[in-house]
C-alpha cells in the first residue's frame, strides 16, 4: 500500500500565533516582572538577565 493511502488520524495543525509574547521562567511560569538575574524566556527566546 502506498504511503499516501495510509491514514494516521492526524490532521493539519493550526497555530493562531507562532510567536509567544511575555516573560516566562524555565519552569514555564509566567512572570509579570523580572526581579532576579537568571535565564528567562522572553517573547519565545531564551535570554540571560544579569
N, C-alpha and C positions, 0 to 999 in steps of 0.2 A: 504494500500500500504506500503510495507517495506521501511524503511528509505534509504536503499541503492539504491532504484529505483527513488528517488526524485532528480531531477537536480536543483542545486541552481544557476548556471551560474557563479560560482566562480571556476576558475582554480587554479592549484597549484602556489603558489608564489615562484618566483626565486629571490634570492638576490646575487648580484655579490660579495659584500664584507660585511661580518657580522660585522666587526669592523670599526667604523668611525675614520678616522685619522684627527687630527687637534685640534685646540682650539676654543671653541665657548662660548659666554656668555649665560645667561639663557634665553635670547630672541631669541636665535638661530642664532645670527650674528657671522660670522667667524672672529676671532681675529688673527691678524698677530703677535702681541707682547703684552704680559700681562704688563700693565703699572700701574695697581692699584690693591690693595688687594680685594678679594671677591670670590664668587663662580663661577667656570668655569667648562665647560665640556671639559675634556682633554682626547683624544683618546677614547671617548664613555663613560667615567666615570666621575661622579661629583667629583670635587676637591675643597678644600678650600685653597686659596692662601693668605698667610699673608703678 
